[in-house]
């Protein structure tokens, strides 16, 4: 186990405490479970999956994660930029490397 300290806004800390109270769990447990779900969401979105929820009334709706999807697009963009720069630098590295 590794002890990691986090700084939360007052609102975020209050939300975390509400969740831990509802789940009868610790803050650490709630964060660990949340991290596991976030990992799954990121993996699914990277594969192009859609995440759907069936509501109590039977309606099926797609869950959207605009912030995560935006971060994934930027990560993909920067990975492409890094590859391009590596390709461009290659000829120069023979002389200056």
TAMODA-V985947 format. One record per residue. N is the residue number from 1. RES is the residue in one small letter. PHI is phi in radians with two decimals (none if undefined). PSI is psi in radians with two decimals (NA if undefined). OMEGA is omega as a letter, one per 30 degrees, with the letter a starting at -180 (999 if undefined). Layout:
n=N res=RES phi=PHI psi=PSI omega=OMEGA
n=N res=RES phi=PHI psi=PSI omega=OMEGA
This chain:
n=1 res=x phi=none psi=2.51 omega=l
n=2 res=x phi=-2.15 psi=2.31 omega=l
n=3 res=x phi=-1.56 psi=2.10 omega=a
n=4 res=x phi=-2.14 psi=2.23 omega=l
n=5 res=x phi=-1.61 psi=2.43 omega=l
n=6 res=x phi=-2.16 psi=2.62 omega=l
n=7 res=x phi=-1.88 psi=2.16 omega=l
n=8 res=x phi=-1.99 psi=2.59 omega=l
n=9 res=x phi=-1.18 psi=2.84 omega=l
n=10 res=x phi=-1.02 psi=-0.72 omega=a
n=11 res=x phi=-1.13 psi=-0.77 omega=a
n=12 res=x phi=-1.14 psi=-0.70 omega=l
n=13 res=x phi=-1.12 psi=-0.70 omega=l
n=14 res=x phi=-1.13 psi=-0.72 omega=l
n=15 res=x phi=-1.10 psi=-0.74 omega=l
n=16 res=x phi=-1.08 psi=-0.74 omega=l
n=17 res=x phi=-1.13 psi=-0.66 omega=l
n=18 res=x phi=-1.10 psi=-0.74 omega=l
n=19 res=x phi=-1.12 psi=-0.80 omega=a
n=20 res=x phi=-1.12 psi=-0.60 omega=l
n=21 res=x phi=-1.18 psi=-0.78 omega=l
n=22 res=x phi=-1.12 psi=-0.62 omega=a
n=23 res=x phi=-1.59 psi=-0.11 omega=a
n=24 res=x phi=0.92 psi=0.92 omega=a
n=25 res=x phi=-2.34 psi=3.03 omega=l
n=26 res=x phi=-1.59 psi=2.87 omega=l
n=27 res=x phi=-1.04 psi=-0.78 omega=a
n=28 res=x phi=-1.04 psi=-0.76 omega=l
n=29 res=x phi=-1.08 psi=-0.79 omega=a
n=30 res=x phi=-1.09 psi=-0.74 omega=a
n=31 res=x phi=-1.18 psi=-0.73 omega=l
n=32 res=x phi=-1.07 psi=-0.77 omega=l
n=33 res=x phi=-1.16 psi=-0.71 omega=l
n=34 res=x phi=-1.08 psi=-0.69 omega=l
n=35 res=x phi=-1.12 psi=-0.70 omega=l
n=36 res=x phi=-1.07 psi=-0.73 omega=l
n=37 res=x phi=-1.19 psi=-0.70 omega=l
n=38 res=x phi=-1.08 psi=-0.74 omega=l
n=39 res=x phi=-1.02 psi=-0.79 omega=l
n=40 res=x phi=-1.10 psi=-0.79 omega=l
n=41 res=x phi=-1.05 psi=-0.82 omega=a
n=42 res=x phi=-1.06 psi=-0.79 omega=a
n=43 res=x phi=-1.06 psi=-0.75 omega=l
n=44 res=x phi=-1.14 psi=-0.78 omega=a
n=45 res=x phi=-1.15 psi=-0.63 omega=l
n=46 res=x phi=-1.09 psi=-0.54 omega=a
n=47 res=x phi=-1.49 psi=-0.04 omega=l
n=48 res=x phi=1.49 psi=0.22 omega=a
n=49 res=x phi=-1.26 psi=2.71 omega=l
n=50 res=x phi=-1.83 psi=2.47 omega=l
n=51 res=x phi=-1.89 psi=2.09 omega=a
n=52 res=x phi=-2.00 psi=2.61 omega=l
n=53 res=x phi=-2.19 psi=2.33 omega=l
n=54 res=x phi=-1.72 psi=2.06 omega=a
n=55 res=x phi=-1.33 psi=2.94 omega=a
n=56 res=x phi=-0.97 psi=-0.61 omega=a
n=57 res=x phi=-1.46 psi=0.06 omega=l
n=58 res=x phi=1.65 psi=-0.18 omega=l
n=59 res=x phi=-1.17 psi=2.38 omega=l
n=60 res=x phi=-1.89 psi=2.18 omega=a
n=61 res=x phi=-2.20 psi=2.59 omega=l
n=62 res=x phi=-1.48 psi=2.33 omega=l
n=63 res=x phi=-1.52 psi=2.24 omega=a
n=64 res=x phi=-1.86 psi=2.48 omega=l
n=65 res=x phi=-2.23 psi=1.23 omega=a
n=66 res=x phi=-1.04 psi=-0.65 omega=a
n=67 res=x phi=-1.16 psi=-0.78 omega=a
n=68 res=x phi=-1.15 psi=-0.76 omega=l
n=69 res=x phi=-1.08 psi=-0.67 omega=l
n=70 res=x phi=-1.13 psi=-0.77 omega=l
n=71 res=x phi=-1.09 psi=-0.67 omega=l
n=72 res=x phi=-1.15 psi=-0.70 omega=l
n=73 res=x phi=-1.09 psi=-0.76 omega=l
n=74 res=x phi=-1.13 psi=-0.72 omega=l
n=75 res=x phi=-1.07 psi=-0.73 omega=l
n=76 res=x phi=-1.14 psi=-0.73 omega=l
n=77 res=x phi=-1.05 psi=-0.87 omega=a
n=78 res=x phi=-1.17 psi=-0.56 omega=l
n=79 res=x phi=-1.11 psi=-0.71 omega=l
n=80 res=x phi=-1.13 psi=-0.72 omega=l
n=81 res=x phi=-1.10 psi=-0.76 omega=l
n=82 res=x phi=-1.06 psi=-0.75 omega=l
n=83 res=x phi=-1.09 psi=-0.75 omega=l
n=84 res=x phi=-1.09 psi=-0.79 omega=l
n=85 res=x phi=-1.11 psi=-0.68 omega=l
n=86 res=x phi=-1.08 psi=-0.75 omega=l
n=87 res=x phi=-1.11 psi=-0.76 omega=a
n=88 res=x phi=-1.18 psi=-0.68 omega=a
n=89 res=x phi=-1.24 psi=-0.45 omega=a
n=90 res=x phi=-0.89 psi=-0.88 omega=a
n=91 res=x phi=-1.10 psi=-0.61 omega=a
n=92 res=x phi=-1.28 psi=-0.47 omega=a
n=93 res=x phi=-1.15 psi=-0.47 omega=l
n=94 res=x phi=-1.08 psi=-0.61 omega=a
n=95 res=x phi=-1.63 psi=-0.59 omega=a
n=96 res=x phi=-1.99 psi=-0.04 omega=a
n=97 res=x phi=-1.34 psi=NA omega=999
